[in-house]
């Protein structure tokens, strides 16, 4: 999976819409393997994935 991180964060799921703006994302692209994603999910680091 190729991702780019949002430069802001929130500790509430309801706050995501406020920071989900194109200008808030970094230009760097990161690569995560299926193993990485599964590990993050098992630790509870991933709540949801939005595909675009």
mmCIF entry with sequence, helices, sheets and N, C-alpha, C, O atoms, coordinates in Angstrom:
data_MODEL
# 
_entry.id   MODEL 
# 
_entity.id                         1 
_entity.type                       polymer 
_entity.pdbx_number_of_molecules   1 
# 
_entity_poly.entity_id                      1 
_entity_poly.type                           'polypeptide(L)' 
_entity_poly.nstd_linkage                   no 
_entity_poly.nstd_monomer                   no 
_entity_poly.pdbx_seq_one_letter_code       
;(UNK)(UNK)(UNK)(UNK)(UNK)(UNK)(UNK)(UNK)(UNK)(UNK)(UNK)(UNK)(UNK)(UNK)(UNK)(UNK)
(UNK)(UNK)(UNK)(UNK)(UNK)(UNK)(UNK)(UNK)(UNK)(UNK)(UNK)(UNK)(UNK)(UNK)(UNK)(UNK)
(UNK)(UNK)(UNK)(UNK)(UNK)(UNK)(UNK)(UNK)(UNK)(UNK)(UNK)(UNK)(UNK)(UNK)(UNK)(UNK)
(UNK)(UNK)(UNK)(UNK)
;
_entity_poly.pdbx_seq_one_letter_code_can   XXXXXXXXXXXXXXXXXXXXXXXXXXXXXXXXXXXXXXXXXXXXXXXXXXXX 
_entity_poly.pdbx_strand_id                 A 
# 
loop_
_entity_poly_seq.entity_id 
_entity_poly_seq.num 
_entity_poly_seq.mon_id 
_entity_poly_seq.hetero 
1 1  UNK n 
1 2  UNK n 
1 3  UNK n 
1 4  UNK n 
1 5  UNK n 
1 6  UNK n 
1 7  UNK n 
1 8  UNK n 
1 9  UNK n 
1 10 UNK n 
1 11 UNK n 
1 12 UNK n 
1 13 UNK n 
1 14 UNK n 
1 15 UNK n 
1 16 UNK n 
1 17 UNK n 
1 18 UNK n 
1 19 UNK n 
1 20 UNK n 
1 21 UNK n 
1 22 UNK n 
1 23 UNK n 
1 24 UNK n 
1 25 UNK n 
1 26 UNK n 
1 27 UNK n 
1 28 UNK n 
1 29 UNK n 
1 30 UNK n 
1 31 UNK n 
1 32 UNK n 
1 33 UNK n 
1 34 UNK n 
1 35 UNK n 
1 36 UNK n 
1 37 UNK n 
1 38 UNK n 
1 39 UNK n 
1 40 UNK n 
1 41 UNK n 
1 42 UNK n 
1 43 UNK n 
1 44 UNK n 
1 45 UNK n 
1 46 UNK n 
1 47 UNK n 
1 48 UNK n 
1 49 UNK n 
1 50 UNK n 
1 51 UNK n 
1 52 UNK n 
# 
_struct_asym.id          A 
_struct_asym.entity_id   1 
# 
loop_
_struct_conf.conf_type_id 
_struct_conf.id 
_struct_conf.pdbx_PDB_helix_id 
_struct_conf.beg_label_comp_id 
_struct_conf.beg_label_asym_id 
_struct_conf.beg_label_seq_id 
_struct_conf.pdbx_beg_PDB_ins_code 
_struct_conf.end_label_comp_id 
_struct_conf.end_label_asym_id 
_struct_conf.end_label_seq_id 
_struct_conf.pdbx_end_PDB_ins_code 
_struct_conf.beg_auth_comp_id 
_struct_conf.beg_auth_asym_id 
_struct_conf.beg_auth_seq_id 
_struct_conf.end_auth_comp_id 
_struct_conf.end_auth_asym_id 
_struct_conf.end_auth_seq_id 
_struct_conf.pdbx_PDB_helix_class 
_struct_conf.details 
_struct_conf.pdbx_PDB_helix_length 
HELX_P HELX_P1 AA1 UNK A 13 ? UNK A 15 ? UNK A 13 UNK A 15 5 ? 3  
HELX_P HELX_P2 AA2 UNK A 16 ? UNK A 19 ? UNK A 16 UNK A 19 1 ? 4  
HELX_P HELX_P3 AA3 UNK A 22 ? UNK A 24 ? UNK A 22 UNK A 24 5 ? 3  
HELX_P HELX_P4 AA4 UNK A 34 ? UNK A 43 ? UNK A 34 UNK A 43 1 ? 10 
# 
_struct_conf_type.id          HELX_P 
_struct_conf_type.criteria    ? 
_struct_conf_type.reference   ? 
# 
_struct_sheet.id               AA1 
_struct_sheet.type             ? 
_struct_sheet.number_strands   2 
_struct_sheet.details          ? 
# 
_struct_sheet_order.sheet_id     AA1 
_struct_sheet_order.range_id_1   1 
_struct_sheet_order.range_id_2   2 
_struct_sheet_order.offset       ? 
_struct_sheet_order.sense        anti-parallel 
# 
loop_
_struct_sheet_range.sheet_id 
_struct_sheet_range.id 
_struct_sheet_range.beg_label_comp_id 
_struct_sheet_range.beg_label_asym_id 
_struct_sheet_range.beg_label_seq_id 
_struct_sheet_range.pdbx_beg_PDB_ins_code 
_struct_sheet_range.end_label_comp_id 
_struct_sheet_range.end_label_asym_id 
_struct_sheet_range.end_label_seq_id 
_struct_sheet_range.pdbx_end_PDB_ins_code 
_struct_sheet_range.beg_auth_comp_id 
_struct_sheet_range.beg_auth_asym_id 
_struct_sheet_range.beg_auth_seq_id 
_struct_sheet_range.end_auth_comp_id 
_struct_sheet_range.end_auth_asym_id 
_struct_sheet_range.end_auth_seq_id 
AA1 1 UNK A 2  ? UNK A 3  ? UNK A 2  UNK A 3  
AA1 2 UNK A 30 ? UNK A 31 ? UNK A 30 UNK A 31 
# 
loop_
_atom_site.group_PDB 
_atom_site.id 
_atom_site.type_symbol 
_atom_site.label_atom_id 
_atom_site.label_alt_id 
_atom_site.label_comp_id 
_atom_site.label_asym_id 
_atom_site.label_entity_id 
_atom_site.label_seq_id 
_atom_site.pdbx_PDB_ins_code 
_atom_site.Cartn_x 
_atom_site.Cartn_y 
_atom_site.Cartn_z 
_atom_site.occupancy 
_atom_site.B_iso_or_equiv 
_atom_site.pdbx_formal_charge 
_atom_site.auth_seq_id 
_atom_site.auth_comp_id 
_atom_site.auth_asym_id 
_atom_site.auth_atom_id 
_atom_site.pdbx_PDB_model_num 
ATOM 1   N N  . UNK A 1 1  ? 0.850   -1.146 0.000  1.00 0.00 ? 1  UNK A N  1 
ATOM 2   C CA . UNK A 1 1  ? 0.000   0.000  0.000  1.00 0.00 ? 1  UNK A CA 1 
ATOM 3   C C  . UNK A 1 1  ? 0.910   1.226  0.000  1.00 0.00 ? 1  UNK A C  1 
ATOM 4   O O  . UNK A 1 1  ? 1.902   1.286  0.726  1.00 0.00 ? 1  UNK A O  1 
ATOM 5   N N  . UNK A 1 2  ? 0.554   2.180  -0.816 1.00 0.00 ? 2  UNK A N  1 
ATOM 6   C CA . UNK A 1 2  ? 1.264   3.450  -0.867 1.00 0.00 ? 2  UNK A CA 1 
ATOM 7   C C  . UNK A 1 2  ? 0.429   4.472  -0.102 1.00 0.00 ? 2  UNK A C  1 
ATOM 8   O O  . UNK A 1 2  ? -0.771  4.615  -0.339 1.00 0.00 ? 2  UNK A O  1 
ATOM 9   N N  . UNK A 1 3  ? 1.073   5.170  0.807  1.00 0.00 ? 3  UNK A N  1 
ATOM 10  C CA . UNK A 1 3  ? 0.337   6.142  1.619  1.00 0.00 ? 3  UNK A CA 1 
ATOM 11  C C  . UNK A 1 3  ? 1.120   7.438  1.745  1.00 0.00 ? 3  UNK A C  1 
ATOM 12  O O  . UNK A 1 3  ? 2.338   7.470  1.574  1.00 0.00 ? 3  UNK A O  1 
ATOM 13  N N  . UNK A 1 4  ? 0.406   8.481  2.043  1.00 0.00 ? 4  UNK A N  1 
ATOM 14  C CA . UNK A 1 4  ? 1.055   9.708  2.498  1.00 0.00 ? 4  UNK A CA 1 
ATOM 15  C C  . UNK A 1 4  ? 0.319   10.164 3.756  1.00 0.00 ? 4  UNK A C  1 
ATOM 16  O O  . UNK A 1 4  ? -0.907  10.106 3.844  1.00 0.00 ? 4  UNK A O  1 
ATOM 17  N N  . UNK A 1 5  ? 1.099   10.612 4.709  1.00 0.00 ? 5  UNK A N  1 
ATOM 18  C CA . UNK A 1 5  ? 0.563   10.947 6.024  1.00 0.00 ? 5  UNK A CA 1 
ATOM 19  C C  . UNK A 1 5  ? 0.013   12.364 6.071  1.00 0.00 ? 5  UNK A C  1 
ATOM 20  O O  . UNK A 1 5  ? 0.494   13.271 5.392  1.00 0.00 ? 5  UNK A O  1 
ATOM 21  N N  . UNK A 1 6  ? -1.005  12.517 6.891  1.00 0.00 ? 6  UNK A N  1 
ATOM 22  C CA . UNK A 1 6  ? -1.541  13.830 7.180  1.00 0.00 ? 6  UNK A CA 1 
ATOM 23  C C  . UNK A 1 6  ? -0.577  14.483 8.175  1.00 0.00 ? 6  UNK A C  1 
ATOM 24  O O  . UNK A 1 6  ? -0.098  13.821 9.095  1.00 0.00 ? 6  UNK A O  1 
ATOM 25  N N  . UNK A 1 7  ? -0.295  15.761 8.000  1.00 0.00 ? 7  UNK A N  1 
ATOM 26  C CA . UNK A 1 7  ? 0.622   16.479 8.884  1.00 0.00 ? 7  UNK A CA 1 
ATOM 27  C C  . UNK A 1 7  ? 0.000   16.793 10.248 1.00 0.00 ? 7  UNK A C  1 
ATOM 28  O O  . UNK A 1 7  ? 0.684   17.278 11.150 1.00 0.00 ? 7  UNK A O  1 
ATOM 29  N N  . UNK A 1 8  ? -1.280  16.518 10.393 1.00 0.00 ? 8  UNK A N  1 
ATOM 30  C CA . UNK A 1 8  ? -1.983  16.764 11.646 1.00 0.00 ? 8  UNK A CA 1 
ATOM 31  C C  . UNK A 1 8  ? -2.557  15.459 12.175 1.00 0.00 ? 8  UNK A C  1 
ATOM 32  O O  . UNK A 1 8  ? -2.692  14.487 11.432 1.00 0.00 ? 8  UNK A O  1 
ATOM 33  N N  . UNK A 1 9  ? -2.888  15.441 13.437 1.00 0.00 ? 9  UNK A N  1 
ATOM 34  C CA . UNK A 1 9  ? -3.503  14.248 14.014 1.00 0.00 ? 9  UNK A CA 1 
ATOM 35  C C  . UNK A 1 9  ? -4.579  14.644 14.998 1.00 0.00 ? 9  UNK A C  1 
ATOM 36  O O  . UNK A 1 9  ? -4.625  15.775 15.481 1.00 0.00 ? 9  UNK A O  1 
ATOM 37  N N  . UNK A 1 10 ? -5.434  13.700 15.280 1.00 0.00 ? 10 UNK A N  1 
ATOM 38  C CA . UNK A 1 10 ? -6.508  13.918 16.250 1.00 0.00 ? 10 UNK A CA 1 
ATOM 39  C C  . UNK A 1 10 ? -6.642  12.664 17.102 1.00 0.00 ? 10 UNK A C  1 
ATOM 40  O O  . UNK A 1 10 ? -6.340  11.563 16.643 1.00 0.00 ? 10 UNK A O  1 
ATOM 41  N N  . UNK A 1 11 ? -7.085  12.825 18.314 1.00 0.00 ? 11 UNK A N  1 
ATOM 42  C CA . UNK A 1 11 ? -7.275  11.665 19.182 1.00 0.00 ? 11 UNK A CA 1 
ATOM 43  C C  . UNK A 1 11 ? -8.746  11.226 19.197 1.00 0.00 ? 11 UNK A C  1 
ATOM 44  O O  . UNK A 1 11 ? -9.141  10.350 19.967 1.00 0.00 ? 11 UNK A O  1 
ATOM 45  N N  . UNK A 1 12 ? -9.534  11.849 18.338 1.00 0.00 ? 12 UNK A N  1 
ATOM 46  C CA . UNK A 1 12 ? -10.948 11.495 18.236 1.00 0.00 ? 12 UNK A CA 1 
ATOM 47  C C  . UNK A 1 12 ? -11.270 11.148 16.790 1.00 0.00 ? 12 UNK A C  1 
ATOM 48  O O  . UNK A 1 12 ? -10.820 11.828 15.869 1.00 0.00 ? 12 UNK A O  1 
ATOM 49  N N  . UNK A 1 13 ? -12.031 10.117 16.597 1.00 0.00 ? 13 UNK A N  1 
ATOM 50  C CA . UNK A 1 13 ? -12.419 9.739  15.238 1.00 0.00 ? 13 UNK A CA 1 
ATOM 51  C C  . UNK A 1 13 ? -13.267 10.829 14.589 1.00 0.00 ? 13 UNK A C  1 
ATOM 52  O O  . UNK A 1 13 ? -13.217 11.013 13.373 1.00 0.00 ? 13 UNK A O  1 
ATOM 53  N N  . UNK A 1 14 ? -14.041 11.547 15.392 1.00 0.00 ? 14 UNK A N  1 
ATOM 54  C CA . UNK A 1 14 ? -14.907 12.590 14.843 1.00 0.00 ? 14 UNK A CA 1 
ATOM 55  C C  . UNK A 1 14 ? -14.118 13.784 14.339 1.00 0.00 ? 14 UNK A C  1 
ATOM 56  O O  . UNK A 1 14 ? -14.661 14.589 13.581 1.00 0.00 ? 14 UNK A O  1 
ATOM 57  N N  . UNK A 1 15 ? -12.863 13.931 14.727 1.00 0.00 ? 15 UNK A N  1 
ATOM 58  C CA . UNK A 1 15 ? -12.058 15.067 14.295 1.00 0.00 ? 15 UNK A CA 1 
ATOM 59  C C  . UNK A 1 15 ? -11.375 14.874 12.955 1.00 0.00 ? 15 UNK A C  1 
ATOM 60  O O  . UNK A 1 15 ? -10.750 15.802 12.441 1.00 0.00 ? 15 UNK A O  1 
ATOM 61  N N  . UNK A 1 16 ? -11.482 13.693 12.386 1.00 0.00 ? 16 UNK A N  1 
ATOM 62  C CA . UNK A 1 16 ? -10.780 13.401 11.136 1.00 0.00 ? 16 UNK A CA 1 
ATOM 63  C C  . UNK A 1 16 ? -11.262 14.282 9.991  1.00 0.00 ? 16 UNK A C  1 
ATOM 64  O O  . UNK A 1 16 ? -10.446 14.745 9.193  1.00 0.00 ? 16 UNK A O  1 
ATOM 65  N N  . UNK A 1 17 ? -12.541 14.520 9.891  1.00 0.00 ? 17 UNK A N  1 
ATOM 66  C CA . UNK A 1 17 ? -13.069 15.348 8.799  1.00 0.00 ? 17 UNK A CA 1 
ATOM 67  C C  . UNK A 1 17 ? -12.489 16.762 8.824  1.00 0.00 ? 17 UNK A C  1 
ATOM 68  O O  . UNK A 1 17 ? -12.336 17.388 7.775  1.00 0.00 ? 17 UNK A O  1 
ATOM 69  N N  . UNK A 1 18 ? -12.167 17.265 10.014 1.00 0.00 ? 18 UNK A N  1 
ATOM 70  C CA . UNK A 1 18 ? -11.633 18.623 10.127 1.00 0.00 ? 18 UNK A CA 1 
ATOM 71  C C  . UNK A 1 18 ? -10.226 18.740 9.555  1.00 0.00 ? 18 UNK A C  1 
ATOM 72  O O  . UNK A 1 18 ? -9.843  19.809 9.080  1.00 0.00 ? 18 UNK A O  1 
ATOM 73  N N  . UNK A 1 19 ? -9.452  17.661 9.592  1.00 0.00 ? 19 UNK A N  1 
ATOM 74  C CA . UNK A 1 19 ? -8.068  17.718 9.115  1.00 0.00 ? 19 UNK A CA 1 
ATOM 75  C C  . UNK A 1 19 ? -7.876  17.022 7.772  1.00 0.00 ? 19 UNK A C  1 
ATOM 76  O O  . UNK A 1 19 ? -6.774  17.052 7.224  1.00 0.00 ? 19 UNK A O  1 
ATOM 77  N N  . UNK A 1 20 ? -8.910  16.401 7.235  1.00 0.00 ? 20 UNK A N  1 
ATOM 78  C CA . UNK A 1 20 ? -8.812  15.677 5.970  1.00 0.00 ? 20 UNK A CA 1 
ATOM 79  C C  . UNK A 1 20 ? -8.908  16.640 4.793  1.00 0.00 ? 20 UNK A C  1 
ATOM 80  O O  . UNK A 1 20 ? -9.872  16.628 4.028  1.00 0.00 ? 20 UNK A O  1 
ATOM 81  N N  . UNK A 1 21 ? -7.890  17.463 4.676  1.00 0.00 ? 21 UNK A N  1 
ATOM 82  C CA . UNK A 1 21 ? -7.807  18.444 3.595  1.00 0.00 ? 21 UNK A CA 1 
ATOM 83  C C  . UNK A 1 21 ? -6.533  18.178 2.804  1.00 0.00 ? 21 UNK A C  1 
ATOM 84  O O  . UNK A 1 21 ? -5.491  17.875 3.385  1.00 0.00 ? 21 UNK A O  1 
ATOM 85  N N  . UNK A 1 22 ? -6.612  18.290 1.495  1.00 0.00 ? 22 UNK A N  1 
ATOM 86  C CA . UNK A 1 22 ? -5.469  17.990 0.636  1.00 0.00 ? 22 UNK A CA 1 
ATOM 87  C C  . UNK A 1 22 ? -4.212  18.755 1.071  1.00 0.00 ? 22 UNK A C  1 
ATOM 88  O O  . UNK A 1 22 ? -3.110  18.209 1.010  1.00 0.00 ? 22 UNK A O  1 
ATOM 89  N N  . UNK A 1 23 ? -4.365  19.997 1.503  1.00 0.00 ? 23 UNK A N  1 
ATOM 90  C CA . UNK A 1 23 ? -3.203  20.811 1.884  1.00 0.00 ? 23 UNK A CA 1 
ATOM 91  C C  . UNK A 1 23 ? -2.510  20.295 3.150  1.00 0.00 ? 23 UNK A C  1 
ATOM 92  O O  . UNK A 1 23 ? -1.378  20.690 3.428  1.00 0.00 ? 23 UNK A O  1 
ATOM 93  N N  . UNK A 1 24 ? -3.163  19.427 3.917  1.00 0.00 ? 24 UNK A N  1 
ATOM 94  C CA . UNK A 1 24 ? -2.594  18.924 5.166  1.00 0.00 ? 24 UNK A CA 1 
ATOM 95  C C  . UNK A 1 24 ? -1.765  17.651 4.999  1.00 0.00 ? 24 UNK A C  1 
ATOM 96  O O  . UNK A 1 24 ? -1.202  17.154 5.975  1.00 0.00 ? 24 UNK A O  1 
ATOM 97  N N  . UNK A 1 25 ? -1.681  17.118 3.788  1.00 0.00 ? 25 UNK A N  1 
ATOM 98  C CA . UNK A 1 25 ? -0.950  15.873 3.570  1.00 0.00 ? 25 UNK A CA 1 
ATOM 99  C C  . UNK A 1 25 ? 0.459   16.149 3.083  1.00 0.00 ? 25 UNK A C  1 
ATOM 100 O O  . UNK A 1 25 ? 0.697   17.093 2.329  1.00 0.00 ? 25 UNK A O  1 
ATOM 101 N N  . UNK A 1 26 ? 1.397   15.309 3.526  1.00 0.00 ? 26 UNK A N  1 
ATOM 102 C CA . UNK A 1 26 ? 2.786   15.438 3.087  1.00 0.00 ? 26 UNK A CA 1 
ATOM 103 C C  . UNK A 1 26 ? 2.893   15.010 1.636  1.00 0.00 ? 26 UNK A C  1 
ATOM 104 O O  . UNK A 1 26 ? 2.005   14.338 1.110  1.00 0.00 ? 26 UNK A O  1 
ATOM 105 N N  . UNK A 1 27 ? 3.976   15.401 0.995  1.00 0.00 ? 27 UNK A N  1 
ATOM 106 C CA . UNK A 1 27 ? 4.208   15.009 -0.393 1.00 0.00 ? 27 UNK A CA 1 
ATOM 107 C C  . UNK A 1 27 ? 4.988   13.701 -0.478 1.00 0.00 ? 27 UNK A C  1 
ATOM 108 O O  . UNK A 1 27 ? 5.087   13.104 -1.550 1.00 0.00 ? 27 UNK A O  1 
ATOM 109 N N  . UNK A 1 28 ? 5.541   13.256 0.645  1.00 0.00 ? 28 UNK A N  1 
ATOM 110 C CA . UNK A 1 28 ? 6.303   12.013 0.665  1.00 0.00 ? 28 UNK A CA 1 
ATOM 111 C C  . UNK A 1 28 ? 5.356   10.819 0.622  1.00 0.00 ? 28 UNK A C  1 
ATOM 112 O O  . UNK A 1 28 ? 4.314   10.812 1.278  1.00 0.00 ? 28 UNK A O  1 
ATOM 113 N N  . UNK A 1 29 ? 5.727   9.826  -0.147 1.00 0.00 ? 29 UNK A N  1 
ATOM 114 C CA . UNK A 1 29 ? 4.940   8.605  -0.274 1.00 0.00 ? 29 UNK A CA 1 
ATOM 115 C C  . UNK A 1 29 ? 5.673   7.485  0.470  1.00 0.00 ? 29 UNK A C  1 
ATOM 116 O O  . UNK A 1 29 ? 6.880   7.304  0.305  1.00 0.00 ? 29 UNK A O  1 
ATOM 117 N N  . UNK A 1 30 ? 4.942   6.747  1.278  1.00 0.00 ? 30 UNK A N  1 
ATOM 118 C CA . UNK A 1 30 ? 5.500   5.637  2.044  1.00 0.00 ? 30 UNK A CA 1 
ATOM 119 C C  . UNK A 1 30 ? 4.871   4.334  1.562  1.00 0.00 ? 30 UNK A C  1 
ATOM 120 O O  . UNK A 1 30 ? 3.737   4.314  1.084  1.00 0.00 ? 30 UNK A O  1 
ATOM 121 N N  . UNK A 1 31 ? 5.625   3.255  1.697  1.00 0.00 ? 31 UNK A N  1 
ATOM 122 C CA . UNK A 1 31 ? 5.143   1.942  1.273  1.00 0.00 ? 31 UNK A CA 1 
ATOM 123 C C  . UNK A 1 31 ? 4.980   1.057  2.502  1.00 0.00 ? 31 UNK A C  1 
ATOM 124 O O  . UNK A 1 31 ? 5.895   0.937  3.317  1.00 0.00 ? 31 UNK A O  1 
ATOM 125 N N  . UNK A 1 32 ? 3.812   0.440  2.628  1.00 0.00 ? 32 UNK A N  1 
ATOM 126 C CA . UNK A 1 32 ? 3.552   -0.528 3.695  1.00 0.00 ? 32 UNK A CA 1 
ATOM 127 C C  . UNK A 1 32 ? 3.230   -1.862 3.055  1.00 0.00 ? 32 UNK A C  1 
ATOM 128 O O  . UNK A 1 32 ? 2.460   -1.929 2.097  1.00 0.00 ? 32 UNK A O  1 
ATOM 129 N N  . UNK A 1 33 ? 3.814   -2.921 3.581  1.00 0.00 ? 33 UNK A N  1 
ATOM 130 C CA . UNK A 1 33 ? 3.508   -4.264 3.097  1.00 0.00 ? 33 UNK A CA 1 
ATOM 131 C C  . UNK A 1 33 ? 2.248   -4.770 3.785  1.00 0.00 ? 33 UNK A C  1 
ATOM 132 O O  . UNK A 1 33 ? 1.798   -4.192 4.775  1.00 0.00 ? 33 UNK A O  1 
ATOM 133 N N  . UNK A 1 34 ? 1.680   -5.853 3.259  1.00 0.00 ? 34 UNK A N  1 
ATOM 134 C CA . UNK A 1 34 ? 0.520   -6.463 3.901  1.00 0.00 ? 34 UNK A CA 1 
ATOM 135 C C  . UNK A 1 34 ? 0.853   -6.869 5.329  1.00 0.00 ? 34 UNK A C  1 
ATOM 136 O O  . UNK A 1 34 ? 0.014   -6.753 6.222  1.00 0.00 ? 34 UNK A O  1 
ATOM 137 N N  . UNK A 1 35 ? 2.076   -7.346 5.548  1.00 0.00 ? 35 UNK A N  1 
ATOM 138 C CA . UNK A 1 35 ? 2.520   -7.744 6.888  1.00 0.00 ? 35 UNK A CA 1 
ATOM 139 C C  . UNK A 1 35 ? 2.533   -6.536 7.828  1.00 0.00 ? 35 UNK A C  1 
ATOM 140 O O  . UNK A 1 35 ? 2.107   -6.643 8.978  1.00 0.00 ? 35 UNK A O  1 
ATOM 141 N N  . UNK A 1 36 ? 3.016   -5.394 7.349  1.00 0.00 ? 36 UNK A N  1 
ATOM 142 C CA . UNK A 1 36 ? 3.020   -4.157 8.142  1.00 0.00 ? 36 UNK A CA 1 
ATOM 143 C C  . UNK A 1 36 ? 1.603   -3.762 8.541  1.00 0.00 ? 36 UNK A C  1 
ATOM 144 O O  . UNK A 1 36 ? 1.342   -3.432 9.699  1.00 0.00 ? 36 UNK A O  1 
ATOM 145 N N  . UNK A 1 37 ? 0.693   -3.797 7.572  1.00 0.00 ? 37 UNK A N  1 
ATOM 146 C CA . UNK A 1 37 ? -0.699  -3.387 7.807  1.00 0.00 ? 37 UNK A CA 1 
ATOM 147 C C  . UNK A 1 37 ? -1.373  -4.324 8.801  1.00 0.00 ? 37 UNK A C  1 
ATOM 148 O O  . UNK A 1 37 ? -2.074  -3.868 9.704  1.00 0.00 ? 37 UNK A O  1 
ATOM 149 N N  . UNK A 1 38 ? -1.168  -5.622 8.643  1.00 0.00 ? 38 UNK A N  1 
ATOM 150 C CA . UNK A 1 38 ? -1.753  -6.588 9.561  1.00 0.00 ? 38 UNK A CA 1 
ATOM 151 C C  . UNK A 1 38 ? -1.225  -6.390 10.978 1.00 0.00 ? 38 UNK A C  1 
ATOM 152 O O  . UNK A 1 38 ? -1.984  -6.468 11.943 1.00 0.00 ? 38 UNK A O  1 
ATOM 153 N N  . UNK A 1 39 ? 0.071   -6.136 11.100 1.00 0.00 ? 39 UNK A N  1 
ATOM 154 C CA . UNK A 1 39 ? 0.675   -5.897 12.409 1.00 0.00 ? 39 UNK A CA 1 
ATOM 155 C C  . UNK A 1 39 ? 0.093   -4.638 13.063 1.00 0.00 ? 39 UNK A C  1 
ATOM 156 O O  . UNK A 1 39 ? -0.211  -4.642 14.255 1.00 0.00 ? 39 UNK A O  1 
ATOM 157 N N  . UNK A 1 40 ? -0.060  -3.563 12.281 1.00 0.00 ? 40 UNK A N  1 
ATOM 158 C CA . UNK A 1 40 ? -0.630  -2.321 12.809 1.00 0.00 ? 40 UNK A CA 1 
ATOM 159 C C  . UNK A 1 40 ? -2.081  -2.537 13.231 1.00 0.00 ? 40 UNK A C  1 
ATOM 160 O O  . UNK A 1 40 ? -2.526  -2.011 14.251 1.00 0.00 ? 40 UNK A O  1 
ATOM 161 N N  . UNK A 1 41 ? -2.806  -3.309 12.445 1.00 0.00 ? 41 UNK A N  1 
ATOM 162 C CA . UNK A 1 41 ? -4.208  -3.604 12.781 1.00 0.00 ? 41 UNK A CA 1 
ATOM 163 C C  . UNK A 1 41 ? -4.290  -4.415 14.074 1.00 0.00 ? 41 UNK A C  1 
ATOM 164 O O  . UNK A 1 41 ? -5.114  -4.120 14.940 1.00 0.00 ? 41 UNK A O  1 
ATOM 165 N N  . UNK A 1 42 ? -3.451  -5.422 14.205 1.00 0.00 ? 42 UNK A N  1 
ATOM 166 C CA . UNK A 1 42 ? -3.460  -6.260 15.409 1.00 0.00 ? 42 UNK A CA 1 
ATOM 167 C C  . UNK A 1 42 ? -3.093  -5.482 16.663 1.00 0.00 ? 42 UNK A C  1 
ATOM 168 O O  . UNK A 1 42 ? -3.561  -5.817 17.752 1.00 0.00 ? 42 UNK A O  1 
ATOM 169 N N  . UNK A 1 43 ? -2.267  -4.452 16.533 1.00 0.00 ? 43 UNK A N  1 
ATOM 170 C CA . UNK A 1 43 ? -1.898  -3.599 17.677 1.00 0.00 ? 43 UNK A CA 1 
ATOM 171 C C  . UNK A 1 43 ? -2.963  -2.549 17.982 1.00 0.00 ? 43 UNK A C  1 
ATOM 172 O O  . UNK A 1 43 ? -2.908  -1.884 19.016 1.00 0.00 ? 43 UNK A O  1 
ATOM 173 N N  . UNK A 1 44 ? -3.931  -2.404 17.081 1.00 0.00 ? 44 UNK A N  1 
ATOM 174 C CA . UNK A 1 44 ? -4.971  -1.398 17.282 1.00 0.00 ? 44 UNK A CA 1 
ATOM 175 C C  . UNK A 1 44 ? -4.590  -0.032 16.756 1.00 0.00 ? 44 UNK A C  1 
ATOM 176 O O  . UNK A 1 44 ? -5.252  0.958  17.067 1.00 0.00 ? 44 UNK A O  1 
ATOM 177 N N  . UNK A 1 45 ? -3.516  0.041  15.952 1.00 0.00 ? 45 UNK A N  1 
ATOM 178 C CA . UNK A 1 45 ? -3.067  1.323  15.400 1.00 0.00 ? 45 UNK A CA 1 
ATOM 179 C C  . UNK A 1 45 ? -3.941  1.801  14.245 1.00 0.00 ? 45 UNK A C  1 
ATOM 180 O O  . UNK A 1 45 ? -3.986  2.997  13.958 1.00 0.00 ? 45 UNK A O  1 
ATOM 181 N N  . UNK A 1 46 ? -4.629  0.884  13.585 1.00 0.00 ? 46 UNK A N  1 
ATOM 182 C CA . UNK A 1 46 ? -5.469  1.230  12.441 1.00 0.00 ? 46 UNK A CA 1 
ATOM 183 C C  . UNK A 1 46 ? -6.924  1.052  12.838 1.00 0.00 ? 46 UNK A C  1 
ATOM 184 O O  . UNK A 1 46 ? -7.349  -0.012 13.287 1.00 0.00 ? 46 UNK A O  1 
ATOM 185 N N  . UNK A 1 47 ? -7.668  2.126  12.657 1.00 0.00 ? 47 UNK A N  1 
ATOM 186 C CA . UNK A 1 47 ? -9.106  2.075  12.936 1.00 0.00 ? 47 UNK A CA 1 
ATOM 187 C C  . UNK A 1 47 ? -9.899  1.912  11.658 1.00 0.00 ? 47 UNK A C  1 
ATOM 188 O O  . UNK A 1 47 ? -10.930 1.240  11.636 1.00 0.00 ? 47 UNK A O  1 
ATOM 189 N N  . UNK A 1 48 ? -9.413  2.534  10.587 1.00 0.00 ? 48 UNK A N  1 
ATOM 190 C CA . UNK A 1 48 ? -10.147 2.506  9.330  1.00 0.00 ? 48 UNK A CA 1 
ATOM 191 C C  . UNK A 1 48 ? -9.190  2.880  8.205  1.00 0.00 ? 48 UNK A C  1 
ATOM 192 O O  . UNK A 1 48 ? -8.212  3.593  8.430  1.00 0.00 ? 48 UNK A O  1 
ATOM 193 N N  . UNK A 1 49 ? -9.466  2.406  7.006  1.00 0.00 ? 49 UNK A N  1 
ATOM 194 C CA . UNK A 1 49 ? -8.691  2.774  5.837  1.00 0.00 ? 49 UNK A CA 1 
ATOM 195 C C  . UNK A 1 49 ? -9.660  3.335  4.817  1.00 0.00 ? 49 UNK A C  1 
ATOM 196 O O  . UNK A 1 49 ? -10.665 2.707  4.485  1.00 0.00 ? 49 UNK A O  1 
ATOM 197 N N  . UNK A 1 50 ? -9.348  4.531  4.321  1.00 0.00 ? 50 UNK A N  1 
ATOM 198 C CA . UNK A 1 50 ? -10.175 5.154  3.286  1.00 0.00 ? 50 UNK A CA 1 
ATOM 199 C C  . UNK A 1 50 ? -9.390  5.104  1.988  1.00 0.00 ? 50 UNK A C  1 
ATOM 200 O O  . UNK A 1 50 ? -8.297  5.662  1.888  1.00 0.00 ? 50 UNK A O  1 
ATOM 201 N N  . UNK A 1 51 ? -9.943  4.447  1.020  1.00 0.00 ? 51 UNK A N  1 
ATOM 202 C CA . UNK A 1 51 ? -9.266  4.306  -0.274 1.00 0.00 ? 51 UNK A CA 1 
ATOM 203 C C  . UNK A 1 51 ? -9.707  5.424  -1.202 1.00 0.00 ? 51 UNK A C  1 
ATOM 204 O O  . UNK A 1 51 ? -10.888 5.760  -1.283 1.00 0.00 ? 51 UNK A O  1 
ATOM 205 N N  . UNK A 1 52 ? -8.739  5.990  -1.895 1.00 0.00 ? 52 UNK A N  1 
ATOM 206 C CA . UNK A 1 52 ? -9.042  7.066  -2.859 1.00 0.00 ? 52 UNK A CA 1 
ATOM 207 C C  . UNK A 1 52 ? -8.365  6.775  -4.156 1.00 0.00 ? 52 UNK A C  1 
ATOM 208 O O  . UNK A 1 52 ? -8.487  7.550  -5.104 1.00 0.00 ? 52 UNK A O  1 
# 
